[in-house]
Amino acid sequence: MKNISSLFLSQAYRDCWDDYNRSLKLKKFPRWDYVILTASNEQQAEGFRKQLEERKIFLPKHTKFVAIPDRDGQRVGSGGATLEVLKYLRSQEESFEKLRVLVIHSGGDSKRVPQYSALGKLFSPVPHKLPNGRNSTLFDEFMICMSSVPSRIREGMVLLSGDVLLLFNPLQIDYNNVGAAAISFKEHVETGKNHGVYLNGENGNVKCCLQKKSVEVLRSVGAVNDSNCVDIDTGALIFSTEMMESLYSLIAAPEDYDRHVNARTRLSLYADFLYPLAEDSTLEDFYKEKPEGEFCPELTAARERVWKVLRPYRMKLLRLAPAKFIHFGTTREILGLMNGGVDEYKDLGWSRIVGSSIKGDTAGYNSVLSSRSMIGEGCYLEVSYVHRNSKIGDHCVLSYIEVSDREIPDNVVLHGLKQRDGSFVVRIFGIGDNPKENKLFGRDLDELEQKLGVRLWENSAHSLWEANLYAEADNIQDGVDAALNLYRIVNDESAADIEQWRNAEKKSLCSGFNAADPDAIIAWNRRMEDLVAMDEITKAIRHKVPAQKLQKRTTLTKIQKEWLKKRLDKSDFGERMRLHYYLGVVLEDENEIQECFHIIQAEMLEATVKSLSYNENARIVTDRHTVNLPLRVNWGGGWSDTPPYCNENGGTVLNVAILLNGKKPVEVTLERIDELKIVFDSRDMDVHGEFDTIEPLQATGDPFDPFALQKACLLACGIIPQKGYKLEDILRRLGGGFVMHSEVTDVPKGSGLGTSSILSAACVKAVFEFTGIDFTEEDLYAHVLAMEQIMSTGGGWQDQVGGATPGLKYISSMPGLKQEIKVTHVELPESARKELDERFVLIYTGQRRLARNLLRDVVGRYVGNEPDSLYALEEIQKTAALMRFELERGNVDGFAKLLDYHWELSKKVDAGSSNTLIEQIFSSIEEMIDGRLVCGAGGGGFLQVILKKGITREDVEKRLNEVFMDSLVGVADCKLVW
């Protein structure tokens, strides 16, 4: 469509959508009294009724929706079907007056698009996701586009062809309920030659109807304008109520009904009802007009009566523009639409991928394409699932099918259809095959019948439509195999199993369509919608689409729950935790999010527990032993050491040990006692506990246990086994009981200086030295990490390393569930150390961060693939490495700039790391500092800054006192430990 036409039609469609919604909600809004669908037989009509029931909440409740089959299941023609509609209406209403009726003729077999036979083309997919989120069909588009028409006609009957979608502005309809009107659009003559074309008379009425005439004929009669366009017959008509009465008179009496509505007469709406309305028509030529069925005396007599009742009327030509005519005629046309043609309608919201979980160029409608499958060019998946390890050829159409670990050849249609008896038939044919003809994949079927020595037809026309080729199967996969076997047979491939095919019960395209189960079609659609939604989640995880961007749902269906169980069983750690997190976000279900964090904790613990062992060689080597450790400040890489980020990406951290108030504030003392018991005494927590049995010491995982840290230490160090044994025997072997005193002095809670983890390191170090266990730095770090996992704190590993040893440490780990920490002690030039001693300042904010879900929020943003978080976490590691580089060169100014940059990254990882007070503190000393960062998670506790050269601590202290006066905000007594 040209841009101006596209904009016009897109606005017209939005107006129609608004009217459609008004028809659903407003009682007095003009709407159809009846919407009637014609069907070829009762089976198809039943399918239509099921489809109507499926979408009843999306249909106006004051409109009556009816599906009427052809009489006795025989083809009575579109004219006969129209008379059937009038007969039904008269049985419901005393008069046609004041009725607004929409009739959609949809009773064709869809022979040239066999995958739509059971559905009827009327309910075939349209590549459009509606504004309410539903995948659209031709019927849905009809209901939307025609919602504005009732306000344009006072009464009468509008008739549409069920395989043509019309895009136009209904406000252009100008009809005064006199006679008939034909809605026509301008189309290029090359399109018009394959359809009906109207020739307009001088008075605005149709002069004649030209059916499928050559370009030369159309030009010779003056039907082609200067732009090489014609007035195409869209199949859309309007009949006045008076004309409805005249047509009804043809069947008012039972014997007249029998004469006009039957398979032999087979009246045509277009050839028999429109022809008499054209100005230049004559009765003699009417007798010669090509019929929908065959010429016969009954048809000639019927045409004479039709001429008599309709000739007094004329048909006004309504030429609407801009407008668009889309014919869903053949499989090749549909494939062309989905592979490029759809782009012409992008302003209407059309897309080659609708309601599907597909990455790449493949077109799809309510389908799933596994990322681990292979698919050729120009394919279209329709309500289908292509699993991993499948290979699909070029230019294929898969419809209502599931393919798993199979290879589909080029240029074929594969269509699955469940039968009423529960069996499956999978039909395969070529993209270019015409089922009305006698060929399959270009091969003559009579020749094939003779070669195979079987009968393909039983008293029916020799066409692909009627050929009994397709083997019945117990399930869809066996049906696919049977279809592929037929392909090999027809193409004389050596792998063909002719005997298996001969022995199978077989159906034709026609009989398979007539035996189709309409409930199964709807159920398959629902199933695919469910599976698309779940596969979209897995693809979102794989492609790092943020969880928050996914569409919210209220609950999971039974099919989705079954899918989830199977998926979780085979998922790795990363996908398993994210599936729960993403579902928690999508369903707004806190339990699913909690399960995500439970999986993280459980996996970390399992990896840790495997490495734990009971140390039977440990002995108490001194009566009393004390360990004091400093605190740490984090300079680079914070959060990259936190599970699960470090497990999936590795971590990189730069930190340094510090004294606070001139002391190492973390202290652990172990003292031997004669009694065979273990005593925990935490002075700063004011808790005391004594244990003379082992079971309470082996109980871990309770976050409210005041001695969780001490118990985890004994288990991690192997002093206490995970299971079994008697405490009395263990302590006797050790050489007595003991008391573990632990204390952190003069450090406010929530300081951000790593106190809790450093206390863990002090406990492990003290236990090792108290019991004579030899250890290296690496052993110390590994056991502290195990201890942290036993406690299920969810925190990282940088804090314990920062305080366990003095100096500046560059700490890294590789990806893996079991984190192996590599620590490099960074040597700085003496001048750089001295400069840092002078320019590094610690500032206390006087507040403690209250956010209980801090760790959960940060980890959740990472697990949920929030782009800012992913970027910042990656960049933070690089920043740590650059900081080391600058410091080793003695460039403190360069380090300060990186500290500032890190602060901006930290706020991307966790917006709560800053607040009004923190920003106010930094702002008040802005001109005095070159770099800033919070300590730990931030949000309170301590801040760190690098002063500008020439600025002293006293200058900063004075400024803070001026701004914050007698509050707790102030410069802390801090010294870097080299």
Disulfide bonds with the S-S distance in Angstrom:
none
